[in-house]
Amino acid sequence: MKFKRRWAMLISGAFVLGVVAPNPSQAAIAPAIDSVEATYFTGRVHIEGIDPATFRFARFLIETKDGGLAMPVQATFSREYLTSRGYYAGQTDLTVPVFGLYQGRTNRVHIDVINHHTLQEFSEVLTRTSLDKMKTQESRTVHLTTDITTQAWVDGRYLNPNKYQARSNSVALNYSYMMLKNWDVGYSPTMMDTDGELRWVGEVPGYGPSQASLFHDNGVYFGSGQTLLRMELDGTAVPLKNYYESDHVTYIGHHNYDLGKNGILLEVDRTTDVESAIIEVDFAGNVLKTFDFNQIIEDAIREGGEDPSGFVRRDSDWFHNNSATYWRAQDTLVVSSRENFVIGVDYETQKIKWIFGDVTKYWYSFKSLRKYALSYLTPNTEPPIGQHAVSITAQGELMLFDNGTQSFNQPTMGGLSRGYAAPRRYTIDLEKRMATMTWSFEHDQNIYSPICSSIYQDGDSYLIDYASVNWGQTIRLIGLGRGDRVAFDYELPGGWGNGWNSQPIHLENLKFL
């Protein structure tokens, strides 16, 4: 692997030179590994001989397994971060947290102790690839290597996926890791690499596994009961806020968390709502905005001169919000209502801007809602049915996982059903009020995943999670590279509770500064 070769070059060149030829002022202090401890996926490396006057950064890199194509897990920590987390106290001893280890085996781990004086100086070194350019800094970096042997993970459901196609070395992917959002086990979420190896699980004593989670800013936001928490990759977690008293939240994790305009979109149940309210919070958990789709749609129906009581039924799961996203170019909150449609509302006014969905469903019988409907050309454009995982692509298109499943909780007009599921992309022309399907990956129409599931883009790559194959017999994870070429195709046992939604994530160049 080119990443291993590059790291080996650094070891044999600049870093080793840094150890062999320290300057005289540093000769009395020689950082060395004192001890190592580990669990299944995380470890700690204890180092003695740190110079408090010059130490500024530490970083680790875990070598990818032989034959693996996933990029090495690597993280860089500033002195300030390590101090704030209790890993460094300004003395000669330092603890470096390590995460993303392979379970049940010996991991080769590289540790750098870096004595650069400024962040700019260190950032410049990180961008350098040639040994000549690194020579000016080589005497300030000490490189250490150790082996960390981890315990074997006891739950086998993620350990040996059935590989319809192993990771192809001829199909490039923009991501090497993925986070499966699971709840049907005693831990969540779960992280795997694109080689099919389990690399991390989230466990927080006192807080149960959560269906709703989001990997952002090097950590996991997840909900338990009425409380939002942030979990770090070293396994520690901090409760941010309980929303029961302030926002009448009875359950904070019924489906997904997505990034919003200024924070995180939390899909919640409230005392007056069943899966029909979203609160946007900042990354400290403070509420920024609330979207009540009972009220939004009631207002629209009344303004159209109709009675909303037959459609908006607050005591039932009439809306079933399962994902949301912010469309910056339109200043629009885009929300998936699995029971009805995809809906776009103005972020500021919360007025409906457009509705896109199956016109044979119950919602279309209301003239007041019908006026917001986008037209589409059939059969060239398939409308979303029972969809999940709405997002906006880099091309400015609406993307979603089209389950093709009719409504479950409407009094009449449940709509169409298809015998297969397909990720799709659409352009939305607001002037013409038209939606046009621009891409669909139908996999020969032979995978039926009626509920849950997801697709997300990362560069020119995609991660597809068919989370309920044949009503929950298995999960299929497929990575697509450029030109819809399949990079991997893995099957996991069990139903959607083992990974109802999966997000591409990056663990190969984390910075905790």
C-alpha positions as CSV (number, residue, x, y, z in Angstrom):
1,M,0.0,0.0,0.0
2,K,1.3,3.4,-0.8
3,F,0.3,4.7,2.6
4,K,2.4,2.1,4.3
5,R,5.4,2.8,2.0
6,R,5.1,6.5,2.7
7,W,5.0,5.9,6.4
8,A,8.0,3.6,6.2
9,M,9.9,6.2,4.3
10,L,9.2,8.7,7.1
11,I,10.4,6.2,9.7
12,S,13.6,5.3,7.8
13,G,14.3,8.9,6.9
14,A,13.2,12.1,8.8
15,F,11.8,10.5,12.0
16,V,14.7,8.2,12.6
17,L,17.1,11.0,12.0
18,G,15.2,13.0,14.6
19,V,15.9,10.4,17.2
20,V,19.5,9.7,16.3
21,A,20.6,13.3,16.1
22,P,18.7,15.3,18.7
23,N,20.1,18.8,19.5
24,P,22.1,19.1,22.7
25,S,19.4,20.9,24.6
26,Q,17.1,17.8,24.2
27,A,19.7,15.1,24.7
28,A,18.9,14.6,28.3
29,I,15.2,13.9,27.6
30,A,14.4,10.9,25.4
31,P,10.7,10.0,25.0
32,A,10.0,6.3,25.3
33,I,7.0,4.1,25.6
34,D,6.5,3.0,29.2
35,S,3.4,0.8,28.9
36,V,0.4,0.0,26.7
37,E,-3.1,-1.0,27.5
38,A,-6.0,-2.0,25.3
39,T,-9.6,-3.2,25.1
40,Y,-11.3,-4.3,21.9
41,F,-10.9,-1.3,19.7
42,T,-9.3,1.4,21.8
43,G,-6.0,1.6,23.7
44,R,-3.7,4.0,25.5
45,V,0.0,4.4,25.0
46,H,1.9,5.7,28.1
47,I,5.1,7.6,27.3
48,E,7.8,8.9,29.6
49,G,10.5,11.4,28.8
50,I,8.4,14.3,27.5
51,D,10.1,17.7,27.6
52,P,7.4,20.1,29.0
53,A,9.2,23.1,27.5
54,T,9.0,21.9,23.9
55,F,6.2,19.3,23.6
56,R,3.4,20.6,21.3
57,F,1.7,17.7,19.5
58,A,1.3,13.9,19.4
59,R,-0.1,11.6,16.8
60,F,-0.7,8.0,16.1
61,L,-1.1,5.8,13.0
62,I,-2.5,2.3,13.0
63,E,-1.1,0.2,10.1
64,T,-3.7,-1.2,7.8
65,K,-3.9,-5.0,7.8
66,D,-2.0,-7.0,5.2
67,G,-3.9,-6.8,2.0
68,G,-6.3,-4.2,3.3
69,L,-7.2,-1.1,1.2
70,A,-8.7,1.1,3.9
71,M,-6.5,4.1,4.7
72,P,-4.7,3.9,8.1
73,V,-6.5,5.4,11.0
74,Q,-4.5,8.4,12.1
75,A,-5.1,11.2,14.6
76,T,-3.2,14.2,15.7
77,F,-3.6,15.8,19.1
78,S,-2.5,19.2,20.3
79,R,-0.9,19.7,23.7
80,E,-3.9,21.8,24.7
81,Y,-6.4,19.1,23.7
82,L,-4.5,16.4,25.5
83,T,-4.3,18.6,28.6
84,S,-8.1,19.3,28.5
85,R,-8.9,15.6,28.3
86,G,-6.6,14.6,31.2
87,Y,-4.0,12.9,29.0
88,Y,-1.2,15.3,29.7
89,A,-0.5,17.4,32.9
90,G,2.5,19.4,31.8
91,Q,5.0,16.9,33.2
92,T,7.3,14.3,31.6
93,D,4.7,11.7,31.2
94,L,2.1,11.6,28.4
95,T,-0.8,9.3,27.5
96,V,-1.8,9.0,23.8
97,P,-5.3,7.6,23.2
98,V,-5.6,5.2,20.3
99,F,-8.8,4.1,18.6
100,G,-9.9,2.2,15.5
101,L,-7.8,-0.8,16.4
102,Y,-8.5,-4.2,14.8
103,Q,-10.1,-6.4,17.4
104,G,-8.6,-9.7,18.5
105,R,-5.2,-9.3,17.0
106,T,-1.8,-7.5,17.3
107,N,-1.8,-4.0,15.8
108,R,1.3,-2.2,14.7
109,V,1.0,1.4,15.9
110,H,3.3,4.4,15.3
111,I,3.5,7.3,17.7
112,D,5.1,10.7,17.0
113,V,6.0,13.1,19.8
114,I,6.3,16.5,18.1
115,N,8.0,19.5,19.4
116,H,7.1,22.1,16.8
117,H,6.4,25.5,18.4
118,T,3.5,26.8,16.4
119,L,0.4,25.3,14.8
120,Q,1.3,26.9,11.5
121,E,4.8,25.3,11.6
122,F,3.3,21.9,12.3
123,S,0.6,22.3,9.7
124,E,3.3,23.0,7.1
125,V,5.1,19.8,8.0
126,L,1.8,17.8,7.7
127,T,1.5,18.9,4.1
128,R,5.1,17.9,3.2
129,T,5.7,14.7,1.4
130,S,9.4,14.8,0.4
131,L,12.2,14.1,2.9
132,D,14.2,17.1,1.7
133,K,11.4,19.4,2.7
134,M,11.2,17.8,6.2
135,K,14.8,18.0,7.0
136,T,14.4,21.5,8.6
137,Q,12.0,20.0,11.2
138,E,13.4,16.4,11.6
139,S,15.2,17.1,14.9
140,R,12.0,18.1,16.6
141,T,10.0,14.9,16.0
142,V,10.6,11.6,17.8
143,H,9.1,8.5,16.3
144,L,8.1,5.5,18.4
145,T,6.6,2.2,17.4
146,T,4.7,-0.4,19.5
147,D,2.4,-3.4,19.1
148,I,-1.0,-3.3,20.7
149,T,-2.8,-6.6,21.2
150,T,-6.6,-6.2,21.5
151,Q,-9.2,-8.5,23.0
152,A,-11.5,-10.4,20.7
153,W,-15.0,-8.9,20.2
154,V,-17.6,-11.4,21.3
155,D,-20.6,-10.4,19.1
156,G,-20.1,-12.0,15.7
157,R,-22.7,-10.2,13.7
158,Y,-20.3,-7.6,12.2
159,L,-17.1,-9.7,12.2
160,N,-17.4,-11.8,9.1
161,P,-19.7,-10.3,6.5
162,N,-20.7,-12.4,3.5
163,K,-18.8,-10.8,0.7
164,Y,-20.7,-10.8,-2.6
165,Q,-17.7,-8.7,-3.7
166,A,-14.6,-8.1,-1.6
167,R,-13.1,-4.7,-1.6
168,S,-11.9,-4.2,-5.2
169,N,-8.4,-2.6,-5.7
170,S,-9.5,-1.4,-9.1
171,V,-12.4,0.9,-7.8
172,A,-11.3,4.0,-5.9
173,L,-13.5,5.3,-3.0
174,N,-13.4,8.6,-1.3
175,Y,-14.0,7.1,2.1
176,S,-12.5,4.1,4.0
177,Y,-14.9,3.9,7.0
178,M,-18.6,3.8,7.6
179,M,-20.8,4.2,10.7
180,L,-23.7,1.9,11.0
181,K,-26.6,3.2,13.1
182,N,-27.8,0.3,15.1
183,W,-29.9,-0.3,18.2
184,D,-30.8,-3.9,18.4
185,V,-27.7,-4.7,20.4
186,G,-26.2,-3.4,23.7
187,Y,-24.0,-0.9,21.9
188,S,-24.3,1.8,19.2
189,P,-23.2,3.0,16.8
190,T,-20.9,0.6,15.0
191,M,-17.9,1.5,12.7
192,M,-16.5,-0.7,10.0
193,D,-13.9,-0.2,7.4
194,T,-14.4,-0.8,3.7
195,D,-12.4,-4.0,3.9
196,G,-15.2,-5.4,6.0
197,E,-13.4,-5.1,9.4
198,L,-15.1,-4.0,12.6
199,R,-13.1,-1.1,14.0
200,W,-15.1,0.6,16.8
201,V,-18.3,0.4,18.8
202,G,-20.0,2.9,21.1
203,E,-20.8,2.0,24.6
204,V,-21.9,4.4,27.3
205,P,-22.8,3.0,30.7
206,G,-26.2,4.2,31.9
207,Y,-27.4,5.2,28.4
208,G,-28.9,2.6,26.1
209,P,-28.2,2.1,22.4
210,S,-29.7,4.7,20.2
211,Q,-31.2,4.5,16.7
212,A,-30.3,8.2,16.1
213,S,-26.7,9.3,15.8
214,L,-24.4,11.5,13.7
215,F,-20.6,11.5,13.3
216,H,-19.4,15.1,13.3
217,D,-16.3,17.0,14.3
218,N,-14.4,13.8,15.3
219,G,-17.2,12.6,17.7
220,V,-20.6,10.9,17.8
221,Y,-23.8,12.8,18.7
222,F,-26.5,10.4,19.9
223,G,-29.7,10.5,21.8
224,S,-30.9,8.4,24.8
225,G,-34.3,8.9,26.2
226,Q,-34.7,12.7,26.3
227,T,-31.0,13.5,26.4
228,L,-28.5,14.4,23.7
229,L,-24.9,13.2,24.3
230,R,-21.6,13.5,22.6
231,M,-19.3,10.5,22.6
232,E,-15.6,10.7,21.9
233,L,-13.7,8.1,20.0
234,D,-11.8,7.2,23.1
235,G,-15.1,5.9,24.5
236,T,-15.9,8.7,26.9
237,A,-19.2,10.6,26.7
238,V,-20.7,13.8,28.0
239,P,-24.5,14.5,28.3
240,L,-25.2,17.8,26.6
241,K,-28.9,18.5,27.4
242,N,-32.2,16.9,28.5
243,Y,-35.1,18.4,26.5
244,Y,-38.0,17.0,28.5
245,E,-38.7,20.1,30.6
246,S,-37.7,22.8,28.2
247,D,-39.0,21.4,24.9
248,H,-41.5,18.7,25.9
249,V,-39.4,16.0,24.3
250,T,-40.5,12.5,25.2
251,Y,-38.1,10.6,23.0
252,I,-35.0,12.0,21.2
253,G,-34.0,9.2,18.9
254,H,-36.8,7.7,16.9
255,H,-34.9,8.1,13.6
256,N,-32.0,10.1,12.3
257,Y,-29.8,13.1,13.1
258,D,-28.7,15.3,10.2
259,L,-26.7,18.5,9.8
260,G,-28.9,21.6,9.5
261,K,-28.3,25.2,8.7
262,N,-26.5,26.0,12.0
263,G,-26.4,22.8,13.9
264,I,-27.9,19.3,14.2
265,L,-31.5,18.4,13.2
266,L,-32.9,16.2,15.9
267,E,-36.0,14.2,15.0
268,V,-38.0,13.9,18.2
269,D,-41.3,12.9,19.7
270,R,-43.0,15.4,22.0
271,T,-46.0,15.3,24.3
272,T,-48.1,16.6,21.4
273,D,-46.3,15.0,18.4
274,V,-45.5,11.5,17.1
275,E,-42.5,11.6,14.7
276,S,-43.5,15.0,13.3
277,A,-41.3,17.5,15.0
278,I,-37.6,18.6,14.4
279,I,-35.5,20.7,16.7
280,E,-32.3,22.2,15.5
281,V,-29.6,22.5,18.2
282,D,-26.1,23.8,18.2
283,F,-23.2,21.5,18.9
284,A,-23.4,22.2,22.6
285,G,-27.0,21.1,22.5
286,N,-28.7,24.5,22.8
287,V,-32.0,24.8,20.8
288,L,-31.9,27.1,17.8
289,K,-35.1,26.4,16.1
290,T,-38.2,24.2,16.2
291,F,-40.1,22.8,13.2
292,D,-43.6,21.5,14.1
293,F,-45.0,19.8,11.0
294,N,-48.4,19.3,12.6
295,Q,-48.7,23.1,12.8
296,I,-47.0,23.7,9.4
297,I,-49.3,21.5,7.5
298,E,-52.4,22.4,9.5
299,D,-51.8,26.0,8.6
300,A,-51.4,25.2,4.9
301,I,-54.6,23.2,4.7
302,R,-56.6,25.9,6.6
303,E,-55.2,28.6,4.3
304,G,-56.5,26.5,1.4
305,G,-60.0,26.5,2.9
306,E,-60.0,22.9,4.0
307,D,-60.3,21.0,7.3
308,P,-56.9,19.5,8.4
309,S,-58.3,17.2,11.1
310,G,-58.7,14.2,8.7
311,F,-55.0,14.4,7.7
312,V,-53.1,15.8,10.6
313,R,-53.9,13.3,13.4
314,R,-51.7,14.2,16.3
315,D,-52.3,11.0,18.2
316,S,-51.0,8.8,15.4
317,D,-47.9,8.3,13.3
318,W,-49.5,10.1,10.3
319,F,-46.2,11.9,9.2
320,H,-43.4,9.6,10.2
321,N,-40.4,11.8,9.7
322,N,-37.3,9.7,9.1
323,S,-34.7,12.2,7.8
324,A,-34.1,15.8,7.0
325,T,-31.5,18.0,5.5
326,Y,-30.8,21.7,4.9
327,W,-30.6,22.9,1.2
328,R,-28.4,26.0,1.5
329,A,-28.9,27.2,-2.1
330,Q,-32.7,27.3,-1.5
331,D,-32.6,28.2,2.2
332,T,-34.9,25.3,2.6
333,L,-35.4,22.5,5.1
334,V,-36.1,19.3,3.2
335,V,-37.9,16.6,5.2
336,S,-38.8,13.0,4.4
337,S,-42.3,12.1,5.6
338,R,-42.3,8.4,4.8
339,E,-46.1,8.2,5.1
340,N,-46.6,11.0,2.5
341,F,-43.9,12.8,0.6
342,V,-40.7,14.8,0.6
343,I,-41.5,18.3,1.6
344,G,-39.5,21.6,1.3
345,V,-40.3,24.4,3.7
346,D,-38.7,27.9,3.9
347,Y,-36.2,27.8,6.7
348,E,-37.1,31.2,8.1
349,T,-40.9,31.5,7.5
350,Q,-41.6,27.7,7.8
351,K,-44.0,28.0,4.9
352,I,-44.3,25.1,2.4
353,K,-42.4,25.7,-0.8
354,W,-42.9,22.4,-2.6
355,I,-44.0,18.8,-2.2
356,F,-42.7,15.8,-4.1
357,G,-44.2,12.3,-3.9
358,D,-46.6,9.7,-5.0
359,V,-49.9,11.4,-6.2
360,T,-51.9,8.3,-5.5
361,K,-51.4,8.8,-1.8
362,Y,-53.9,10.3,0.7
363,W,-52.2,13.7,0.8
364,Y,-53.0,14.4,-2.8
365,S,-56.7,14.4,-2.1
366,F,-56.3,17.7,-0.4
367,K,-56.4,20.6,-2.9
368,S,-54.6,22.8,-0.4
369,L,-51.6,20.5,-0.5
370,R,-51.9,19.6,-4.2
371,K,-51.1,23.1,-5.2
372,Y,-47.5,22.6,-3.8
373,A,-46.9,19.4,-5.7
374,L,-44.0,19.2,-8.2
375,S,-44.9,17.7,-11.5
376,Y,-42.7,14.9,-12.9
377,L,-42.5,13.0,-16.2
378,T,-43.6,9.4,-16.0
379,P,-42.1,6.9,-16.7
380,N,-38.8,8.9,-17.0
381,T,-39.0,10.1,-13.4
382,E,-40.1,7.8,-10.6
383,P,-41.5,9.7,-7.6
384,P,-40.1,8.7,-4.2
385,I,-42.3,6.2,-2.2
386,G,-41.7,5.4,1.4
387,Q,-38.3,7.1,1.1
388,H,-35.4,7.6,3.6
389,A,-32.1,9.5,4.0
390,V,-32.7,12.7,2.1
391,S,-29.6,14.8,1.3
392,I,-28.3,17.4,-1.1
393,T,-25.5,16.2,-3.4
394,A,-22.4,18.2,-4.4
395,Q,-24.2,18.7,-7.7
396,G,-27.1,20.5,-6.0
397,E,-29.5,17.7,-6.5
398,L,-31.9,16.0,-4.1
399,M,-30.8,12.4,-3.3
400,L,-32.7,9.8,-1.3
401,F,-33.2,6.1,-0.8
402,D,-36.5,5.2,-2.5
403,N,-37.9,2.1,-0.7
404,G,-40.9,1.8,-3.0
405,T,-43.2,1.0,-0.1
406,Q,-46.8,2.3,0.3
407,S,-48.1,4.1,3.4
408,F,-48.9,2.2,6.5
409,N,-50.8,4.7,8.7
410,Q,-53.3,6.5,6.4
411,P,-57.1,6.0,6.5
412,T,-57.2,5.5,2.8
413,M,-55.1,5.8,-0.4
414,G,-52.0,4.1,0.8
415,G,-50.4,4.6,-2.6
416,L,-48.2,2.6,-4.8
417,S,-45.6,-0.1,-4.0
418,R,-42.8,-1.5,-6.0
419,G,-41.0,-4.8,-5.6
420,Y,-37.5,-3.3,-5.4
421,A,-35.6,-0.4,-3.7
422,A,-33.4,2.1,-5.5
423,P,-31.2,5.1,-4.5
424,R,-32.1,8.1,-6.7
425,R,-31.2,11.7,-7.5
426,Y,-33.4,14.5,-8.7
427,T,-33.1,18.1,-9.9
428,I,-35.8,20.4,-8.6
429,D,-36.8,23.3,-10.9
430,L,-38.8,25.8,-8.7
431,E,-39.6,28.0,-11.7
432,K,-41.1,25.2,-13.7
433,R,-42.2,23.4,-10.5
434,M,-40.8,20.2,-11.8
435,A,-38.7,17.3,-10.5
436,T,-36.6,15.3,-12.9
437,M,-34.8,12.1,-12.0
438,T,-31.2,12.3,-13.1
439,W,-29.8,9.1,-11.6
440,S,-31.0,5.8,-10.2
441,F,-29.1,2.7,-9.1
442,E,-31.6,-0.1,-9.4
443,H,-29.2,-3.1,-9.1
444,D,-31.3,-4.9,-11.7
445,Q,-34.3,-4.3,-9.5
446,N,-33.5,-7.4,-7.5
447,I,-33.0,-6.0,-4.0
448,Y,-36.2,-5.4,-2.0
449,S,-35.6,-3.2,1.1
450,P,-39.0,-1.9,2.1
451,I,-38.1,0.2,5.2
452,C,-35.2,2.0,6.8
453,S,-32.0,2.1,4.5
454,S,-29.9,5.0,3.2
455,I,-27.6,6.4,0.5
456,Y,-25.0,9.1,1.1
457,Q,-22.4,10.7,-1.2
458,D,-18.7,11.3,-0.4
459,G,-16.9,13.0,-3.3
460,D,-17.7,10.9,-6.4
461,S,-18.4,7.8,-4.2
462,Y,-21.5,6.5,-2.6
463,L,-22.4,4.3,0.3
464,I,-25.7,2.4,0.0
465,D,-27.3,0.6,3.0
466,Y,-30.1,-1.8,2.0
467,A,-31.1,-2.3,5.6
468,S,-34.2,-4.5,5.4
469,V,-33.6,-6.9,2.6
470,N,-36.8,-9.0,2.2
471,W,-38.3,-7.5,5.4
472,G,-35.3,-7.8,7.6
473,Q,-33.6,-11.0,6.6
474,T,-30.2,-9.4,6.0
475,I,-28.5,-6.0,5.4
476,R,-26.6,-5.2,2.2
477,L,-23.8,-2.6,2.2
478,I,-22.6,-1.5,-1.2
479,G,-19.9,1.0,-2.0
480,L,-20.0,2.6,-5.4
481,G,-17.1,4.4,-7.1
482,R,-17.0,6.6,-10.2
483,G,-19.3,5.4,-12.9
484,D,-21.4,3.3,-10.5
485,R,-18.6,0.6,-10.3
486,V,-19.1,-1.6,-7.2
487,A,-16.1,-1.3,-4.9
488,F,-17.6,-3.8,-2.3
489,D,-20.8,-5.6,-1.6
490,Y,-21.2,-7.0,1.9
491,E,-24.1,-8.8,3.5
492,L,-24.6,-8.8,7.3
493,P,-27.0,-11.1,9.2
494,G,-30.1,-9.8,10.9
495,G,-32.6,-7.0,10.3
496,W,-32.5,-3.2,10.2
497,G,-31.9,-3.0,14.0
498,N,-28.2,-3.9,13.2
499,G,-27.7,-1.0,10.9
500,W,-30.8,0.8,9.7
501,N,-28.8,3.7,8.2
502,S,-25.0,4.0,7.4
503,Q,-22.9,7.1,7.0
504,P,-19.5,7.4,5.3
505,I,-17.0,8.8,7.8
506,H,-13.3,9.7,7.9
507,L,-10.9,8.3,10.5
508,E,-7.7,8.6,8.4
509,N,-6.6,12.2,9.2
510,L,-8.3,13.3,12.4
511,K,-7.1,16.5,14.1
512,F,-7.9,17.3,17.7
513,L,-6.4,20.8,18.0
